[in-house]
Amino acid sequence: MGSPRPPSRLAARSAVFTVWYLRVVAALNFLGAVWVSFGADIRRHNAQDYFTPYLLTAGFTSGAIALFLAVTMRRRKRAAWILNLVLCGLFFAALALSMIWPDIHKHPQNWVSLALTTAFLAALVAGRREFHAKGDPANPWHAAVVAAVGLVLASLIGTGLVAATNSQHGGTFGDSFGYALLRLISLVPGDSAFLAISTPGWVDVVINVMSTLLFVLVLFVAFRSPRGRELLGADDEQRLRVLLDRYGERDSLGYFALRRDKSVIWSPSGKSAIAYRVLGGVSLASGDPIGDPEAWPGAIDAWLAEAREHAWVPAVMGASEEAGTVYARHGLDALELGDEAIVETADFTLEGRAMRTVRQAHNRVRRSGCTVRIRRHADIPASELAVLLERADDWRDGQTERGFSMALGRLGDPADGRCVMVECADGAGSPRALLSFVPWGPHGLSLDLMRRDRGSDNGLIEFMVIELIQRAEEVGVEQVSLNFAMFRSVFERGSRLGAGPVLRLWHSLLTFFSRWWQIESLYRANAKFRPIWEPRYVLFGKSSELPRIGLAGARAEGFLGVPRLPSPLRRRPAPPGHPAERVCQ
C-alpha cells in the first residue's frame, strides 16, 4: 500500500491555518447565537452592502457547520477539503465580483472579509496534499437521503411551531413555511419580509437548533469513516492459524485474533499480521501482532498507513510490554491499562495460610458433591456439545456478550477443536456451570467464556479453575491465563498505608464505578489464585484522542451501546465467508 507523498512545510502550515480559521469562525458563530448584543453586531455587518468572511454568520447551524468542518479538516479528510474549496470558491467569486460596485467596495469591512476569505482559499490550495484521507463511497448518497428527509420534517415541524405561536393575524401557510425556512438557515432578522409573522424568540432558537441537529447528522453521515476491510475471511483465518501454530506461545491473547468481527492486515512478507476492528473512526487492535516479531514493524507500518489513509485513529488495547515497545518506535505512546493474571500450574498450591480461604471454599464445594469434567472441544460428541451450547445461552447474563480483546465471540465452532471445555455438575449430575478456554501455544490456555446457573454456589467458578489447574496434565497444560484486571495497581496500592491523595482519590472513584462494571471484583477474583501479574497497555497516538479511544474500547467490549441509523442507511460489512456457526451474542 503506497503512502501519500510527504507534504511540504508550507502545506502543513496552510492546513493548520484552515483548521484554526474554521475553529475561530465556529466559536464566533456560537457566541453570536447566545450573546444577543454580539450576535446583533455580526448580523448588522452581514446585511445589505456588508459582507462577513467565509462562514461567519451568527447562528447555531452555521456554528455547527464550521465546527464540524474544522474537525473533519483536522482529520485531513479529502471530502471536507473539496467541500470547503467549492463553498469558499463560490463565496470568494461572489464577493470579488460584488466589489466592483461602489456601494460595496467603499466599506473597509468588505475588503477585510475579502482578504480573510482569500487567505483561507489560498491556504486550502497550498495545503491540498495534506488532505488525503478517504471516505466511504456510499456516504454522499446516504447524506443526500438524510438531508432530504430531514429538511422536509424540520420544515413541517418549524411551520407548525410558527403557526401555533404567531401573534399576528392574516399570516398564511406560505408565510409560516417561508419564515420557518429562514430560521432553519440563520437567526438573522427578516421581519421586513414577513410582516404577518410575529413569534416569540424561543421559537426562532428552537427551529435553528433543530436545523443544527439536522446539519450535524448530515455531515456525520457524509464524512463518517469507512468501516475498513471485509471481516475475517476463511483464507485470512487459515493463515493466522498457521502463524499461531508457530508463534502462538508468545501472546496469551493471540488466539482471540480469530474473532470473525475483526479485519486483518498483513506485513509485506506475510509473516506477521494485526487484527483490528474499526469503531467510531478508531482502528482498534487488540493484543500483540501475530507472527514473527521481526516482521511486526512491517505489519504495524501497513496498519498505520491504512489508518492515515482513512483518517482513523490508531489504538491498541491490551498489548504486552514487548509489543508496546515496538509500537512506541512507530510513534505511539503507551499507558498501563491493567494486568493479566497468569497461573503456572506447576507452582500452584492450595497449601499455606495465604490460600486458606480459597482452600476452604474449594473443599466446601467438593464436599457438596460437585464434579468437574475437562475435555477438548473436539472430543465432545456433537449431541453433548449442542446441550452445552444451549446451557451457555440459558446461563448468559444479559443480552450482550461482553469482550473483545479477551473473548472469541463464538462457542462450539468445529474450527476451534483445540479449545478446552470445563464442565461442572452438582451431586445429582445436573450441569451447573461451564468454562471455555482457547489455546495459548501448545501448552497454555486463556480463559474465554464463563457461564453458571444463577442458582448455583457462588464459589463454583473458583472451584472449576482450581480443578483445571490441578488436573492440567490431562490436557497438557502448563500455564493458564485468567481474567484481565483493569487498574490492578490502583486497587493494590490505593488502600495501603502511605498512599498519596491522588492515588486514594483514583481508588475511590474506581471503587464507586465498580458497583456497575465489576472492576474491583475481577481483580479480587483473580488475586485469590496468587497469579503472576503481566502488565498490559493501551497504545495511542495523541493524548487528546484517549476519550475517543475509550469510547471505542467500551463499545468493542460491550459496555456501551450507541444509537444506530435506520437500516437503509447502515453499512453492511462484507460476509466473512464462513459456514454457519453458533455465535454467543
C-alpha positions in Angstrom: 0.0 0.0 0.0 1.5 3.3 -1.0 1.6 6.1 1.4 0.9 9.7 0.4 3.8 11.9 -0.5 5.2 13.8 2.5 3.8 17.4 2.3 6.0 20.4 2.5 6.2 22.7 5.5 4.1 25.3 3.7 1.4 22.7 3.0 1.4 21.6 6.7 1.2 25.1 8.0 -1.6 26.0 5.5 -3.6 23.0 6.6 -3.2 24.1 10.2 -4.4 27.6 9.3 -7.6 26.3 7.7 -8.4 24.3 10.8 -7.9 27.2 13.1 -9.8 29.6 10.9 -12.8 27.3 11.0 -12.5 26.9 14.8 -12.5 30.6 15.3 -15.4 31.1 13.0 -17.4 28.4 14.8 -16.7 30.0 18.2 -17.8 33.4 16.9 -21.0 31.9 15.4 -21.9 30.1 18.6 -21.1 33.2 20.6 -23.3 35.3 18.4 -26.1 32.9 18.8 -26.2 33.1 22.6 -24.9 36.6 23.2 -27.6 38.9 22.0 -25.6 42.2 21.5 -22.6 40.4 19.9 -24.9 38.5 17.6 -26.7 41.7 16.6 -23.3 43.2 15.7 -22.5 40.3 13.4 -25.9 40.4 11.8 -25.7 44.2 11.3 -22.3 43.7 9.5 -23.7 40.9 7.3 -26.7 42.7 5.7 -27.4 44.9 2.7 -24.0 46.2 1.4 -21.9 44.5 4.1 -20.2 41.1 3.9 -18.6 39.0 6.6 -15.8 36.5 5.9 -16.4 32.9 4.7 -18.9 31.1 7.0 -19.1 33.9 9.6 -22.7 34.4 10.5 -24.3 34.2 13.9 -26.3 31.0 14.5 -26.2 27.5 15.9 -26.4 26.0 12.4 -23.5 28.0 10.9 -21.5 27.3 14.1 -22.1 23.6 13.9 -21.2 23.5 10.2 -17.9 25.4 10.8 -17.1 23.3 13.8 -17.8 20.0 12.0 -15.7 21.1 9.1 -12.9 22.1 11.5 -13.0 18.6 13.0 -13.0 16.8 9.6 -10.3 19.1 8.2 -8.2 18.3 11.3 -8.6 14.6 10.4 -7.3 15.5 6.9 -10.4 14.2 5.1 -10.4 14.8 1.4 -14.2 15.2 1.2 -14.1 18.1 3.7 -11.3 19.8 1.7 -13.4 19.5 -1.5 -16.5 20.9 0.2 -14.6 23.8 1.6 -12.9 24.5 -1.7 -16.3 24.6 -3.5 -18.1 26.7 -0.9 -15.3 29.1 -0.3 -14.6 29.4 -4.0 -18.2 30.3 -4.8 -18.3 32.8 -1.9 -15.0 34.3 -3.0 -16.2 34.7 -6.6 -19.4 36.3 -5.5 -17.7 38.7 -3.1 -14.9 39.6 -5.6 -17.4 40.4 -8.3 -19.5 42.5 -5.9 -16.5 44.6 -5.1 -16.8 46.3 -8.5 -19.8 48.2 -7.2 -19.0 51.5 -5.4 -21.6 50.8 -2.7 -19.8 47.6 -1.8 -16.1 48.4 -2.1 -16.4 51.7 -0.2 -16.8 49.7 3.1 -13.4 48.7 4.6 -15.1 45.8 6.3 -15.8 44.2 2.9 -12.1 44.4 2.0 -11.2 42.7 5.3 -13.7 40.0 4.6 -12.3 39.6 1.1 -8.7 39.4 2.4 -9.6 36.7 5.0 -11.6 34.7 2.5 -8.7 34.9 0.1 -6.3 33.8 2.7 -8.5 30.8 3.6 -8.9 29.8 -0.1 -5.2 30.2 -0.7 -4.4 28.0 2.4 -6.8 25.4 1.0 -4.9 25.3 -2.3 -1.5 25.4 -0.7 -2.3 22.6 1.8 -4.1 20.3 -0.7 -1.6 17.5 -0.3 -2.3 17.3 3.4 -5.9 16.2 2.9 -5.6 12.7 1.7 -7.9 10.7 4.0 -10.5 8.7 2.0 -14.2 8.4 2.9 -16.9 5.8 2.2 -18.1 5.9 -1.4 -21.7 5.4 -0.2 -21.6 8.4 2.1 -22.8 11.1 -0.4 -25.9 9.1 -1.3 -26.7 8.4 2.4 -26.2 12.0 3.3 -28.5 13.2 0.5 -31.2 10.9 1.7 -30.8 12.2 5.3 -30.8 15.8 4.2 -33.9 15.5 2.0 -36.0 13.6 4.6 -34.7 15.7 7.5 -35.3 19.0 5.7 -38.9 18.1 5.0 -39.6 17.0 8.6 -37.8 20.1 10.1 -39.6 22.4 7.8 -43.0 21.0 8.7 -42.3 21.0 12.4 -41.0 24.6 12.2 -44.0 25.7 10.2 -46.3 24.1 12.8 -44.4 26.0 15.6 -44.6 29.3 13.8 -48.3 28.9 13.0 -49.1 27.9 16.6 -47.2 30.8 18.2 -47.8 33.6 15.7 -49.4 36.6 17.4 -50.2 38.4 14.1 -53.4 37.9 12.0 -53.5 37.3 8.3 -50.5 35.0 8.1 -50.8 32.2 5.5 -49.3 28.8 5.4 -46.8 30.1 2.9 -45.7 32.9 5.3 -45.2 30.4 8.1 -43.4 28.0 5.9 -41.1 30.7 4.5 -40.3 32.1 7.9 -39.5 28.6 9.2 -37.1 28.0 6.3 -35.4 31.3 7.1 -35.0 30.3 10.7 -33.6 26.9 9.7 -30.8 28.8 8.0 -30.0 31.7 10.3 -31.1 33.8 13.2 -30.6 37.0 11.1 -33.8 39.1 11.4 -36.1 39.1 8.3 -39.1 40.8 9.7 -39.5 43.1 6.7 -40.2 40.1 4.5 -42.7 38.5 7.0 -44.8 41.4 8.3 -47.7 38.9 9.1 -45.4 36.8 11.3 -44.5 37.6 14.9 -43.3 34.7 17.1 -41.5 34.5 20.5 -37.7 34.5 20.4 -37.6 30.9 21.7 -39.4 29.7 18.6 -36.6 31.1 16.4 -34.0 29.4 18.6 -35.7 26.0 18.6 -36.1 26.0 14.8 -32.4 27.0 14.4 -31.2 24.4 16.9 -33.4 21.8 15.1 -31.6 22.6 11.8 -28.3 22.4 13.6 -29.0 18.9 14.7 -30.0 18.0 11.1 -26.9 19.5 9.7 -24.7 17.7 12.2 -26.4 14.4 11.3 -26.0 15.1 7.6 -22.4 16.0 8.0 -21.8 12.9 10.2 -23.2 10.7 7.5 -21.3 12.5 4.7 -17.9 12.3 6.4 -18.0 9.2 8.5 -15.0 7.0 8.1 -15.3 3.8 6.1 -15.6 0.6 8.1 -12.4 -0.9 6.8 -11.6 -4.1 5.1 -14.0 -7.0 4.9 -14.3 -9.1 8.1 -12.0 -12.0 8.7 -12.4 -14.5 5.8 -11.5 -18.1 5.5 -8.2 -17.5 3.8 -7.0 -15.0 6.4 -8.2 -17.2 9.2 -6.2 -20.1 7.9 -3.1 -18.0 7.5 -3.5 -16.7 11.1 -3.8 -20.3 12.4 -0.5 -21.2 10.7 1.2 -18.2 12.4 -0.4 -19.1 15.8 0.9 -22.7 15.5 4.4 -21.3 15.1 4.3 -18.2 17.3 1.2 -18.6 19.4 3.0 -19.1 22.7 4.3 -15.5 22.6 1.0 -13.9 23.5 -1.8 -15.4 25.5 -4.3 -13.2 23.6 -3.2 -14.3 20.2 -6.0 -16.8 19.6 -8.6 -14.0 20.0 -7.3 -12.5 16.8 -9.5 -15.2 15.2 -12.7 -13.3 16.1 -14.7 -13.0 13.0 -15.9 -9.5 13.6 -12.3 -8.3 13.1 -10.3 -7.4 10.0 -6.7 -8.3 9.4 -3.8 -6.5 7.7 -0.6 -8.3 6.8 3.1 -7.3 6.7 4.6 -7.2 3.2 6.4 -10.5 4.0 3.2 -12.2 5.2 4.9 -13.3 8.3 3.0 -11.1 10.7 -0.5 -9.6 10.9 -2.6 -7.2 13.0 -6.2 -8.0 13.7 -8.3 -4.9 14.3 -11.9 -3.5 14.3 -13.0 0.0 13.2 -15.4 1.6 15.6 -16.4 5.3 15.6 -13.4 6.1 13.4 -11.0 4.3 15.6 -8.9 1.5 14.2 -8.8 -0.7 17.4 -6.3 -3.5 17.5 -6.0 -5.9 20.4 -3.1 -7.8 21.9 0.2 -8.2 20.1 0.8 -8.5 16.4 0.5 -12.2 15.3 3.6 -13.9 13.9 7.3 -13.4 13.7 8.4 -10.5 15.9 11.0 -9.5 13.3 8.1 -8.9 10.9 6.0 -6.9 13.4 7.3 -3.5 12.1 6.0 -4.3 8.6 2.6 -5.1 9.9 2.5 -2.0 12.1 3.6 0.2 9.2 0.8 -1.2 7.0 -1.8 -0.8 9.7 -0.8 2.8 10.5 -0.7 3.7 6.8 -4.2 2.4 6.4 -5.3 4.4 9.4 -3.8 7.6 7.9 -5.4 6.9 4.5 -8.9 6.7 6.0 -8.4 9.2 8.9 -8.8 6.5 11.5 -7.4 7.0 15.0 -5.0 4.1 15.6 -5.1 2.4 19.0 -4.2 -0.9 20.6 -5.9 -2.5 23.6 -4.1 -5.0 25.8 -0.6 -5.0 24.2 2.2 -6.6 26.1 5.3 -4.7 27.1 7.3 -6.3 24.2 4.7 -5.2 21.6 4.3 -1.9 23.3 8.0 -1.2 22.9 7.7 -1.9 19.1 4.6 0.2 18.8 6.3 3.1 20.6 9.1 3.0 18.0 6.4 3.8 15.4 5.2 6.9 17.2 2.6 5.6 19.6 2.5 6.3 23.3 1.7 3.8 26.0 -0.4 3.9 29.1 -0.7 1.0 31.5 -4.2 -0.4 31.3 -4.1 -3.2 33.9 -2.6 -6.6 34.4 -3.3 -10.1 33.1 -3.4 -12.9 35.7 -1.3 -15.9 34.7 -1.0 -19.1 36.8 1.9 -21.5 36.4 0.3 -24.9 37.0 3.5 -26.5 38.3 3.9 -23.8 41.0 0.3 -23.6 42.1 -0.7 -24.9 45.5 -3.5 -24.6 48.0 -1.2 -25.0 50.9 -0.3 -22.2 53.2 -2.0 -19.5 55.2 -2.4 -17.2 52.3 -4.6 -19.8 50.4 -6.7 -20.8 53.4 -9.9 -19.1 52.3 -9.6 -20.5 48.8 -8.8 -23.9 50.1 -11.8 -23.9 52.4 -14.1 -22.8 49.6 -12.8 -25.5 47.3 -13.3 -28.2 49.9 -16.8 -27.0 50.7 -17.9 -27.2 47.0 -16.2 -30.6 46.6 -18.0 -31.9 49.7 -21.3 -30.8 48.2 -20.8 -33.5 45.5 -19.8 -31.2 42.6 -17.7 -32.8 39.9 -15.6 -31.4 37.1 -15.0 -32.8 33.6 -12.3 -31.4 31.3 -12.2 -32.1 27.6 -11.1 -30.6 24.3 -14.0 -29.3 22.2 -13.0 -31.8 19.5 -13.5 -34.7 22.0 -17.1 -33.7 22.9 -19.8 -35.6 20.9 -22.0 -33.3 18.8 -25.1 -34.1 20.8 -23.4 -33.2 24.1 -21.9 -30.1 22.6 -25.4 -29.0 21.5 -26.7 -29.3 25.0 -23.7 -27.3 26.4 -24.4 -24.6 23.9 -28.0 -24.4 24.9 -27.0 -24.2 28.6 -24.5 -21.5 27.8 -27.2 -19.4 26.2 -29.6 -20.0 29.1 -27.0 -19.0 31.7 -25.9 -15.9 29.9 -26.2 -12.7 32.0 -27.9 -10.2 29.8 -28.4 -9.9 26.0 -24.9 -8.5 25.2 -21.9 -10.7 25.1 -19.0 -8.7 26.5 -15.5 -9.0 25.4 -13.2 -8.1 22.5 -9.5 -8.3 23.4 -10.0 -11.5 25.5 -13.1 -13.1 24.0 -13.6 -15.3 21.0 -17.2 -14.4 20.4 -18.3 -17.9 19.5 -18.6 -21.3 21.1 -18.7 -24.8 19.5 -17.3 -24.0 16.1 -15.6 -27.0 14.5 -12.5 -25.0 13.7 -11.9 -24.4 17.5 -11.5 -28.1 18.4 -8.3 -27.4 20.5 -10.3 -25.2 22.9 -10.9 -26.7 26.3 -14.3 -27.1 28.0 -14.5 -27.3 31.7 -17.9 -28.6 32.9 -19.3 -28.8 36.4 -22.2 -30.9 37.6 -23.8 -31.0 41.1 -24.2 -34.0 43.2 -27.3 -35.1 41.3 -25.4 -34.9 38.0 -27.1 -31.8 36.7 -24.9 -29.3 34.8 -24.3 -26.1 36.8 -21.5 -24.2 35.1 -19.0 -24.3 32.3 -15.8 -22.6 31.3 -14.2 -22.4 27.9 -10.5 -21.8 27.3 -8.8 -21.0 24.0 -5.3 -22.4 23.2 -2.2 -20.4 24.1 0.5 -22.0 22.2 1.0 -25.8 22.6 1.0 -25.8 26.5 -1.2 -22.9 27.6 -4.8 -21.8 27.9 -6.6 -18.4 28.0 -10.0 -18.0 29.6 -12.6 -17.1 27.1 -16.1 -17.8 28.5 -17.7 -18.2 31.9 -21.2 -19.4 32.4 -23.0 -20.7 35.5 -26.5 -21.3 36.7 -27.7 -18.3 38.6 -28.9 -20.6 41.4 -25.6 -22.3 41.9 -23.0 -21.8 44.5 -21.0 -18.5 44.2 -17.7 -20.4 44.6 -18.4 -22.7 41.7 -16.2 -20.8 39.2 -13.2 -20.8 41.6 -13.7 -24.5 42.2 -13.6 -25.2 38.5 -10.5 -23.1 37.9 -8.6 -24.9 40.7 -9.7 -28.3 39.3 -8.3 -27.3 35.9 -5.0 -26.1 37.4 -4.6 -29.2 39.5 -5.5 -31.6 36.6 -3.7 -29.6 33.9 -1.7 -32.6 32.8 -4.9 -34.2 31.5 -4.9 -31.7 28.6 -1.1 -31.0 28.5 -1.3 -27.5 30.0 1.5 -25.7 31.9 0.1 -22.2 32.2 -3.4 -20.7 32.4 -4.3 -17.1 31.7 -7.3 -15.9 33.7 -9.3 -12.6 33.6 -7.7 -9.3 32.9 -7.7 -6.9 35.9 -8.0 -3.3 34.9 -6.2 -0.8 37.1 -4.9 -3.6 39.4 -2.1 -1.4 40.8 -4.6 1.2 41.9 -6.6 -1.3 43.9 -3.5 -3.0 45.3 -1.8 0.2 46.4 -4.6 2.7 46.9 -5.8 1.2 50.2 -2.3 0.8 51.7 -0.8 3.0 54.4 1.0 5.9 52.9 -0.9 6.1 49.6 -1.0 9.7 48.3 -4.1 11.8 47.9 -4.3 11.4 44.1 -4.0 7.6 44.4 -6.6 7.5 47.1 -9.0 9.6 45.0 -8.4 7.4 42.0 -9.0 4.3 44.1 -12.3 5.8 45.5 -13.5 6.6 42.0 -12.8 3.1 40.7 -14.4 1.5 43.7 -17.5 3.6 43.1 -17.8 2.7 39.4 -17.1 -1.0 40.3 -20.7 -1.1 41.5 -21.8 -1.3 37.9 -18.7 -2.5 36.0 -17.2 -5.1 38.4 -13.7 -3.6 38.0 -12.6 -4.4 41.6 -14.4 -7.7 41.9 -12.5 -9.0 38.8 -9.2 -8.1 40.5 -10.2 -9.7 43.8 -11.3 -12.9 42.0 -8.0 -13.2 40.1 -5.9 -12.3 43.2 -7.2 -15.4 45.0 -5.0 -17.6 42.9 -1.8 -15.8 43.6 -1.0 -15.3 39.9 1.8 -13.8 38.1 0.7 -10.3 37.0 1.7 -9.4 33.5 1.0 -5.7 32.6 -1.0 -4.8 29.5 -1.0 -1.4 27.8 -3.2 0.8 25.7 -1.3 2.4 22.8 -2.4 5.7 21.3 -1.1 8.5 19.1 -2.2 11.6 20.9 -3.5 12.2 24.4 -6.4 14.2 23.1 -7.6 11.0 21.3 -7.9 9.0 24.6 -11.6 9.8 25.2 -12.5 8.7 21.7 -10.4 5.6 22.1 -12.0 4.9 25.4 -15.5 5.1 23.9 -14.4 2.8 21.0 -13.0 0.3 23.5 -16.1 0.4 25.6 -18.2 -0.3 22.5 -16.0 -3.1 21.4 -16.0 -4.8 24.9 -19.8 -4.5 25.0 -20.0 -2.0 27.9 -21.5 0.8 25.8 -24.2 0.8 23.1 -24.8 3.6 20.6 -27.9 4.6 18.7 -28.0 3.2 15.1 -29.0 4.8 11.9 -32.1 3.5 10.2 -31.4 0.2 8.5 -31.4 1.5 4.9 -28.5 3.8 5.8 -26.4 1.3 7.7 -23.3 0.0 6.0 -23.3 -3.8 5.8 -19.9 -5.5 6.3 -18.8 -7.9 3.8 -19.6 -11.5 4.6 -16.8 -13.4 6.3 -17.2 -16.4 4.1 -17.6 -19.0 6.8 -20.2 -21.7 7.2 -23.0 -21.3 9.6 -21.8 -21.2 13.2 -23.2 -20.9 16.7 -22.2 -17.4 18.0 -22.6 -16.3 21.5 -24.1 -12.8 21.4 
